[in-house]
C-alpha cells in the first residue's frame, strides 16, 4: 500500500530531522514531516472510511516537498543575515534598561481592550444585520446561522472591518509578547496584560471560524520558544518547551474541534470529525493528482488571488478570481475541500514550481529562526518574532491548507505589520518605572 510507504518515509524523516536539528525543536523540516505523519496515521486508521489507497504520485509530491523544505533549511542556516534595528522616525525601538518591568499605564491597557471589543461588536452587528435580512431574528444564534453563508462565500465582512481586525490582532500579539517577556525574563506576572488578549479571544468568536485560535496559540508557542532560549535558566529548556507546546496545542486543538462540532451541530463522532480534517487533505491531494483542476487563466491565479481582486477593484480589470472556498470532493460517506498546503502552488506553478517555492520558504524561515536564536535583544525584534510564530502556524497547517497566502494579502497584512510597530512603540512609551523610553538614533 502506498500510504504505508509514505508512512515509513515520513517516520524515518521525522527521526532523522530530529537528530539533525540538534534540539532545535522549531525546525521547519521537523514540523512538516511531523504534521504529515499525523495526517497519514489518521488516514491509515480510517482508510476504510475513505475507501481507497493513495497513488504513488501523491507520495512523490509530499516527500519531494518535505525534502525541498529540508534543502532550503540547510541553505538558510548557513546564511547569516544582518537585520538593522527597526527605526521609525528618529527613534529606535528599545529600552535603556532591560531589567525594568515592562507594564504600561492602565489607561492604555483598557483603551486597547475596549478597542478590540468594539471591533467584535461591529463585526457581530454586521452579521446580525445579514441574518435578519434572511429572516433569522435571534441575536444569540447569529454565529450559528452565519457560518453556512460564510462557508458558501455568500457573506463576508467589509474591508473596513477586516482592516480594524488586523489592528486588533496586532494589539493582541504585542500584549502577548510583553506578558510572556515579563513572566520569563523578569519573573513578574501582571494579569492585567491579559485583558487585551481575553478580549481578542472574544473577538475570535465573531469570525465564525477556528483557525484564528490555532494561529494565536502557535504564535504564542513561537514567542515562548525564543524567550525560553534567551532566558537566564537554560536547564531543561527543551523539556519545558515540549511541556508548554503539549499544553497549548492540546488547548488549541480542543477549542478547534469542539467549536466546530458545536457550531455545526454535527452528528458525526469526534473521531470522524478528526479524520475529516486531518486525513481528508491526503485524499483531496490524491484526487487532484488523478483529476487536476482546469488550467489557470493567468499567472498565480490562486496564490495571488488577493492581488488580482484588488487590481480588479482599483483598475477595473477583469481577472478571474477563484471562489471563496476550494471545490468540494466526495467519498462514500463524507465530503471536504481541503487539499494540503501544496495544492495552490502545485496548481499555479506546477511540480517544479512547488519544489522551488518550498526551498525558498525553508530558507527564509530558517534564516529568521537562526537570527532570532542568535540575537538576545528580543524587544527590538518583536515584529520578526511574531513573523516567526506566524511561520510556525503555517508549518503546523501544511498537511491541511496553505496558510502562507495570508502573507500575500495586499492591504490587511501590510496594515498588520504597521500596527505591530505602532502599538509596540505606544506600549513602550506608556510603560511605568522606566526612566528613558526611547533612545535616539539615525
Secondary structure, 3 states (H helix, E strand, C coil): CHHHHHHHHHHHHHHHHHHHHCCCCCCHHHHHHHHHHHHHHHHHHCHHHHCCCCCHHHHHHHHHHHHHHHHHHHHHHHCCCCCCCCEECCEECCCCCCCCCCCECHHHHHHHHHHHHHHHHHHHHHHHHHHHHCCCCCHHHHHHHHHHHHHCCCCCCCHHHHHHHHHHHHHHHHHHHHHHHHHHHCCCCCHHHHHHHHHHHHHHHCCCCCHHHHHHHHHHHHHHHHHHHCCCCCCCHHHHHHHHHHHHHHHHHHHHHHHHHHHHCCCCCHHHHHHHHHCHHHHHHHHHHHCCCCCCCCCCCCCCHHHHHHHHHHHCCCCCCCCCCCCCEEECCEEECCCCCCHHHHHHHHHHHHHHHHHHHHHHHHHHHHHHHHCCCHHHHHHHHHHHHHHHHHHHCCCCCCCHHHHHCCCHHHHHHHHHHHHHHHHHHHECCCCCCCEECC
